[in-house]
């Protein structure tokens, strides 16, 4: 009898295979939690491994260093989304006003309302101490984000729906309210909002309308 084909053995092998495939994702989820809670410097890889339920040696099989682990967290939660956002922009058929409103809401749903928003706070507080990590974040998050916004605004100008803009500075008109919301969300140390009186969804809608008042072509 072939032992490997035994019904008692096959499920166990399958479970082990599924468990091995799940480990990178579990490690990245645990790392995101700890990076946001404690910051990059204070997070230890053995803590990440323990939270994910694996050994430190297992973690290093997938991520050779804490820097590699952090980069993978950023790519999974933010940088890796730019490809899908680019595709959505290419196929979007609505007006520029609708597109800007959609982008605000989409950012909130996919990043701003998730733990990934804490990565921006982390970079703001620790970039000076970790220049290599800061450069990585600038290259894979900040620069593509600026380029995506520029494309959205350029599309609006080409369609005659947005007035002529200095794109180098106009991108910050779009980014500013989103960054405020990222930095103002509750964190382990501080929250500047009053949750009982503040609705992020309402804020997003108001800010999209406010930005569009300045960007759209004005009636003659």
C-alpha positions as YAML, in Angstrom:
chain: A
units: angstrom
residues:
- id: 1
  name: UNK
  ca: [0.00, 0.00, 0.00]
- id: 2
  name: UNK
  ca: [1.28, 3.44, -0.87]
- id: 3
  name: UNK
  ca: [1.46, 5.32, 2.43]
- id: 4
  name: UNK
  ca: [1.30, 8.70, 0.71]
- id: 5
  name: UNK
  ca: [-2.08, 7.84, -0.77]
- id: 6
  name: UNK
  ca: [-3.54, 6.87, 2.59]
- id: 7
  name: UNK
  ca: [-6.64, 8.93, 3.47]
- id: 8
  name: UNK
  ca: [-5.14, 9.56, 6.90]
- id: 9
  name: UNK
  ca: [-1.96, 11.02, 5.40]
- id: 10
  name: UNK
  ca: [-3.31, 13.07, 2.52]
- id: 11
  name: UNK
  ca: [-5.37, 15.52, 4.60]
- id: 12
  name: UNK
  ca: [-2.40, 16.16, 6.88]
- id: 13
  name: UNK
  ca: [-0.12, 16.88, 3.91]
- id: 14
  name: UNK
  ca: [-2.75, 19.16, 2.43]
- id: 15
  name: UNK
  ca: [-3.11, 21.01, 5.72]
- id: 16
  name: UNK
  ca: [0.65, 21.49, 5.94]
- id: 17
  name: UNK
  ca: [0.74, 22.79, 2.37]
- id: 18
  name: UNK
  ca: [-2.06, 25.26, 3.01]
- id: 19
  name: UNK
  ca: [-0.40, 26.36, 6.24]
- id: 20
  name: UNK
  ca: [2.92, 26.97, 4.47]
- id: 21
  name: UNK
  ca: [1.22, 29.00, 1.74]
- id: 22
  name: UNK
  ca: [-0.56, 31.12, 4.34]
- id: 23
  name: UNK
  ca: [2.55, 31.98, 6.33]
- id: 24
  name: UNK
  ca: [3.81, 34.98, 4.28]
- id: 25
  name: UNK
  ca: [0.40, 36.63, 4.47]
- id: 26
  name: UNK
  ca: [0.10, 35.95, 8.20]
- id: 27
  name: UNK
  ca: [3.57, 37.37, 8.78]
- id: 28
  name: UNK
  ca: [2.73, 40.51, 6.79]
- id: 29
  name: UNK
  ca: [-0.52, 41.00, 8.72]
- id: 30
  name: UNK
  ca: [1.30, 40.61, 12.04]
- id: 31
  name: UNK
  ca: [4.07, 42.94, 10.90]
- id: 32
  name: UNK
  ca: [1.59, 45.63, 9.81]
- id: 33
  name: UNK
  ca: [-0.07, 45.48, 13.23]
- id: 34
  name: UNK
  ca: [3.22, 45.85, 15.08]
- id: 35
  name: UNK
  ca: [4.76, 48.48, 12.80]
- id: 36
  name: UNK
  ca: [1.67, 50.66, 13.21]
- id: 37
  name: UNK
  ca: [1.43, 50.04, 16.96]
- id: 38
  name: UNK
  ca: [5.11, 50.43, 17.85]
- id: 39
  name: UNK
  ca: [6.92, 52.02, 14.91]
- id: 40
  name: UNK
  ca: [9.68, 50.61, 12.76]
- id: 41
  name: UNK
  ca: [12.56, 50.98, 15.22]
- id: 42
  name: UNK
  ca: [10.75, 49.44, 18.19]
- id: 43
  name: UNK
  ca: [9.31, 46.46, 16.32]
- id: 44
  name: UNK
  ca: [11.36, 43.27, 16.70]
- id: 45
  name: UNK
  ca: [11.20, 40.42, 14.23]
- id: 46
  name: UNK
  ca: [10.77, 37.84, 17.01]
- id: 47
  name: UNK
  ca: [7.60, 39.71, 18.08]
- id: 48
  name: UNK
  ca: [6.29, 39.55, 14.53]
- id: 49
  name: UNK
  ca: [7.03, 35.83, 14.33]
- id: 50
  name: UNK
  ca: [5.36, 35.17, 17.69]
- id: 51
  name: UNK
  ca: [2.23, 37.08, 16.70]
- id: 52
  name: UNK
  ca: [2.05, 35.12, 13.44]
- id: 53
  name: UNK
  ca: [2.53, 31.86, 15.34]
- id: 54
  name: UNK
  ca: [5.84, 30.86, 13.73]
- id: 55
  name: UNK
  ca: [9.50, 30.81, 14.70]
- id: 56
  name: UNK
  ca: [11.91, 33.63, 13.96]
- id: 57
  name: UNK
  ca: [13.78, 31.25, 11.68]
- id: 58
  name: UNK
  ca: [10.63, 30.69, 9.66]
- id: 59
  name: UNK
  ca: [10.18, 34.44, 9.27]
- id: 60
  name: UNK
  ca: [13.70, 34.79, 7.89]
- id: 61
  name: UNK
  ca: [12.95, 32.11, 5.30]
- id: 62
  name: UNK
  ca: [10.50, 34.54, 3.71]
- id: 63
  name: UNK
  ca: [11.97, 37.92, 4.69]
- id: 64
  name: UNK
  ca: [15.77, 38.08, 5.19]
- id: 65
  name: UNK
  ca: [15.65, 41.27, 7.30]
- id: 66
  name: UNK
  ca: [13.27, 43.62, 9.10]
- id: 67
  name: UNK
  ca: [13.76, 46.10, 6.24]
- id: 68
  name: UNK
  ca: [12.65, 43.47, 3.71]
- id: 69
  name: UNK
  ca: [9.66, 42.68, 5.90]
- id: 70
  name: UNK
  ca: [8.66, 46.35, 6.08]
- id: 71
  name: UNK
  ca: [8.99, 46.78, 2.32]
- id: 72
  name: UNK
  ca: [6.78, 43.76, 1.75]
- id: 73
  name: UNK
  ca: [4.17, 45.21, 4.12]
- id: 74
  name: UNK
  ca: [4.15, 48.51, 2.20]
- id: 75
  name: UNK
  ca: [3.91, 46.75, -1.16]
- id: 76
  name: UNK
  ca: [1.04, 44.53, -0.05]
- id: 77
  name: UNK
  ca: [-1.01, 47.30, 1.54]
- id: 78
  name: UNK
  ca: [-0.28, 50.42, -0.56]
- id: 79
  name: UNK
  ca: [2.33, 50.25, -3.31]
- id: 80
  name: UNK
  ca: [0.84, 47.11, -4.83]
- id: 81
  name: UNK
  ca: [-2.48, 48.87, -5.38]
- id: 82
  name: UNK
  ca: [-1.22, 51.34, -7.96]
- id: 83
  name: UNK
  ca: [-1.48, 48.79, -10.78]
- id: 84
  name: UNK
  ca: [-5.22, 48.31, -10.14]
- id: 85
  name: UNK
  ca: [-5.74, 52.06, -9.72]
- id: 86
  name: UNK
  ca: [-3.99, 52.71, -13.04]
- id: 87
  name: UNK
  ca: [-6.26, 50.20, -14.77]
- id: 88
  name: UNK
  ca: [-9.33, 51.79, -13.22]
- id: 89
  name: UNK
  ca: [-8.23, 55.21, -14.47]
- id: 90
  name: UNK
  ca: [-7.68, 53.89, -17.99]
- id: 91
  name: UNK
  ca: [-11.20, 52.48, -18.18]
- id: 92
  name: UNK
  ca: [-13.07, 55.17, -16.25]
- id: 93
  name: UNK
  ca: [-15.82, 56.74, -18.37]
- id: 94
  name: UNK
  ca: [-17.31, 59.32, -16.00]
- id: 95
  name: UNK
  ca: [-16.68, 63.04, -15.70]
- id: 96
  name: UNK
  ca: [-13.68, 64.52, -13.95]
- id: 97
  name: UNK
  ca: [-15.84, 65.54, -10.98]
- id: 98
  name: UNK
  ca: [-17.11, 61.99, -10.65]
- id: 99
  name: UNK
  ca: [-13.57, 60.63, -10.97]
- id: 100
  name: UNK
  ca: [-12.17, 62.87, -8.23]
- id: 101
  name: UNK
  ca: [-15.03, 61.95, -5.91]
- id: 102
  name: UNK
  ca: [-14.51, 58.27, -6.72]
- id: 103
  name: UNK
  ca: [-10.77, 58.52, -6.02]
- id: 104
  name: UNK
  ca: [-11.34, 60.13, -2.63]
- id: 105
  name: UNK
  ca: [-13.81, 57.44, -1.62]
- id: 106
  name: UNK
  ca: [-11.70, 54.63, -3.09]
- id: 107
  name: UNK
  ca: [-8.63, 55.78, -1.17]
- id: 108
  name: UNK
  ca: [-10.63, 55.84, 2.05]
- id: 109
  name: UNK
  ca: [-12.13, 52.38, 1.48]
- id: 110
  name: UNK
  ca: [-8.85, 50.69, 0.51]
- id: 111
  name: UNK
  ca: [-6.24, 52.55, 2.57]
- id: 112
  name: UNK
  ca: [-7.47, 55.37, 4.79]
- id: 113
  name: UNK
  ca: [-9.95, 53.31, 6.80]
- id: 114
  name: UNK
  ca: [-7.50, 50.41, 7.24]
- id: 115
  name: UNK
  ca: [-4.44, 49.87, 9.40]
- id: 116
  name: UNK
  ca: [-2.32, 50.71, 6.35]
- id: 117
  name: UNK
  ca: [-3.04, 54.40, 6.97]
- id: 118
  name: UNK
  ca: [-0.72, 54.11, 9.96]
- id: 119
  name: UNK
  ca: [2.24, 53.56, 7.65]
- id: 120
  name: UNK
  ca: [2.12, 57.24, 6.65]
- id: 121
  name: UNK
  ca: [2.30, 58.26, 10.30]
- id: 122
  name: UNK
  ca: [5.20, 55.87, 10.79]
- id: 123
  name: UNK
  ca: [7.16, 57.37, 7.89]
- id: 124
  name: UNK
  ca: [6.52, 60.91, 9.11]
- id: 125
  name: UNK
  ca: [7.96, 60.11, 12.54]
- id: 126
  name: UNK
  ca: [10.87, 57.83, 11.59]
- id: 127
  name: UNK
  ca: [12.00, 58.81, 8.08]
- id: 128
  name: UNK
  ca: [14.97, 60.84, 9.32]
- id: 129
  name: UNK
  ca: [16.34, 57.86, 11.24]
- id: 130
  name: UNK
  ca: [15.97, 55.39, 8.38]
- id: 131
  name: UNK
  ca: [16.88, 57.15, 5.10]
- id: 132
  name: UNK
  ca: [16.91, 53.94, 3.05]
- id: 133
  name: UNK
  ca: [13.38, 53.08, 4.15]
- id: 134
  name: UNK
  ca: [12.28, 56.68, 3.53]
- id: 135
  name: UNK
  ca: [13.68, 56.58, 0.00]
- id: 136
  name: UNK
  ca: [11.93, 53.27, -0.65]
- id: 137
  name: UNK
  ca: [8.61, 54.76, 0.52]
- id: 138
  name: UNK
  ca: [9.12, 57.89, -1.58]
- id: 139
  name: UNK
  ca: [9.90, 55.79, -4.67]
- id: 140
  name: UNK
  ca: [7.14, 53.19, -4.35]
- id: 141
  name: UNK
  ca: [4.33, 55.14, -2.66]
- id: 142
  name: UNK
  ca: [4.80, 58.91, -2.83]
- id: 143
  name: UNK
  ca: [6.05, 59.21, -6.44]
- id: 144
  name: UNK
  ca: [3.45, 56.83, -7.96]
- id: 145
  name: UNK
  ca: [0.73, 58.54, -5.93]
- id: 146
  name: UNK
  ca: [1.72, 61.94, -7.27]
- id: 147
  name: UNK
  ca: [1.88, 60.59, -10.81]
- id: 148
  name: UNK
  ca: [-1.59, 59.06, -10.54]
- id: 149
  name: UNK
  ca: [-3.09, 62.34, -9.34]
- id: 150
  name: UNK
  ca: [-1.30, 64.22, -12.11]
- id: 151
  name: UNK
  ca: [-2.86, 61.87, -14.67]
- id: 152
  name: UNK
  ca: [-6.31, 62.42, -13.19]
- id: 153
  name: UNK
  ca: [-5.91, 66.20, -13.31]
- id: 154
  name: UNK
  ca: [-4.38, 66.15, -16.79]
- id: 155
  name: UNK
  ca: [-7.31, 64.05, -18.01]
- id: 156
  name: UNK
  ca: [-9.67, 66.70, -16.68]
- id: 157
  name: UNK
  ca: [-7.79, 69.51, -18.40]
- id: 158
  name: UNK
  ca: [-7.66, 67.60, -21.69]
- id: 159
  name: UNK
  ca: [-11.44, 67.11, -21.53]
- id: 160
  name: UNK
  ca: [-12.03, 70.79, -20.78]
- id: 161
  name: UNK
  ca: [-13.60, 69.95, -17.41]
- id: 162
  name: UNK
  ca: [-10.79, 71.25, -15.21]
- id: 163
  name: UNK
  ca: [-9.21, 74.65, -15.57]
- id: 164
  name: UNK
  ca: [-5.48, 74.99, -16.47]
- id: 165
  name: UNK
  ca: [-3.46, 73.93, -13.44]
- id: 166
  name: UNK
  ca: [0.12, 73.95, -12.23]
- id: 167
  name: UNK
  ca: [0.27, 70.19, -11.74]
- id: 168
  name: UNK
  ca: [3.41, 70.31, -9.59]
- id: 169
  name: UNK
  ca: [1.38, 72.08, -6.92]
- id: 170
  name: UNK
  ca: [-2.18, 71.02, -7.74]
- id: 171
  name: UNK
  ca: [-1.44, 67.43, -6.67]
- id: 172
  name: UNK
  ca: [-1.14, 68.69, -3.09]
- id: 173
  name: UNK
  ca: [-4.62, 70.19, -3.23]
- id: 174
  name: UNK
  ca: [-5.90, 66.66, -3.67]
- id: 175
  name: UNK
  ca: [-3.48, 65.04, -1.25]
- id: 176
  name: UNK
  ca: [-3.83, 67.47, 1.66]
- id: 177
  name: UNK
  ca: [-7.27, 66.41, 2.93]
- id: 178
  name: UNK
  ca: [-6.38, 62.72, 2.56]
- id: 179
  name: UNK
  ca: [-3.17, 63.15, 4.51]
- id: 180
  name: UNK
  ca: [-4.99, 65.03, 7.24]
- id: 181
  name: UNK
  ca: [-7.36, 62.12, 7.62]
- id: 182
  name: UNK
  ca: [-4.45, 59.64, 7.74]
- id: 183
  name: UNK
  ca: [-2.65, 61.56, 10.46]
- id: 184
  name: UNK
  ca: [-5.79, 62.40, 12.43]
- id: 185
  name: UNK
  ca: [-7.11, 58.86, 12.73]
- id: 186
  name: UNK
  ca: [-6.80, 57.18, 16.15]
- id: 187
  name: UNK
  ca: [-3.36, 55.83, 16.97]
- id: 188
  name: UNK
  ca: [-1.96, 54.27, 20.15]
- id: 189
  name: UNK
  ca: [-0.52, 57.63, 21.19]
- id: 190
  name: UNK
  ca: [-2.85, 60.40, 20.00]
- id: 191
  name: UNK
  ca: [-6.09, 61.19, 18.19]
- id: 192
  name: UNK
  ca: [-6.98, 64.79, 17.36]
- id: 193
  name: UNK
  ca: [-10.51, 63.98, 16.24]
- id: 194
  name: UNK
  ca: [-13.71, 63.78, 18.27]
- id: 195
  name: UNK
  ca: [-15.13, 60.43, 17.11]
- id: 196
  name: UNK
  ca: [-18.62, 61.19, 18.39]
- id: 197
  name: UNK
  ca: [-18.84, 64.27, 16.16]
- id: 198
  name: UNK
  ca: [-16.67, 63.31, 13.18]
- id: 199
  name: UNK
  ca: [-17.62, 61.13, 10.22]
- id: 200
  name: UNK
  ca: [-14.69, 60.32, 7.89]
- id: 201
  name: UNK
  ca: [-17.12, 59.49, 5.08]
- id: 202
  name: UNK
  ca: [-18.83, 62.87, 5.38]
- id: 203
  name: UNK
  ca: [-15.45, 64.59, 5.56]
- id: 204
  name: UNK
  ca: [-14.33, 62.81, 2.38]
- id: 205
  name: UNK
  ca: [-17.44, 63.91, 0.47]
- id: 206
  name: UNK
  ca: [-17.13, 67.52, 1.66]
- id: 207
  name: UNK
  ca: [-13.44, 67.71, 0.80]
- id: 208
  name: UNK
  ca: [-13.99, 66.24, -2.67]
- id: 209
  name: UNK
  ca: [-16.65, 68.88, -3.31]
- id: 210
  name: UNK
  ca: [-14.41, 71.61, -1.89]
- id: 211
  name: UNK
  ca: [-11.42, 70.61, -4.04]
- id: 212
  name: UNK
  ca: [-13.60, 70.45, -7.15]
- id: 213
  name: UNK
  ca: [-14.87, 73.97, -6.54]
- id: 214
  name: UNK
  ca: [-11.32, 75.16, -7.11]
- id: 215
  name: UNK
  ca: [-10.34, 72.75, -9.90]
- id: 216
  name: UNK
  ca: [-13.34, 72.78, -12.20]
- id: 217
  name: UNK
  ca: [-13.79, 75.20, -15.08]
- id: 218
  name: UNK
  ca: [-15.75, 78.17, -13.79]
- id: 219
  name: UNK
  ca: [-18.88, 79.35, -15.60]
- id: 220
  name: UNK
  ca: [-18.38, 82.52, -17.60]
...
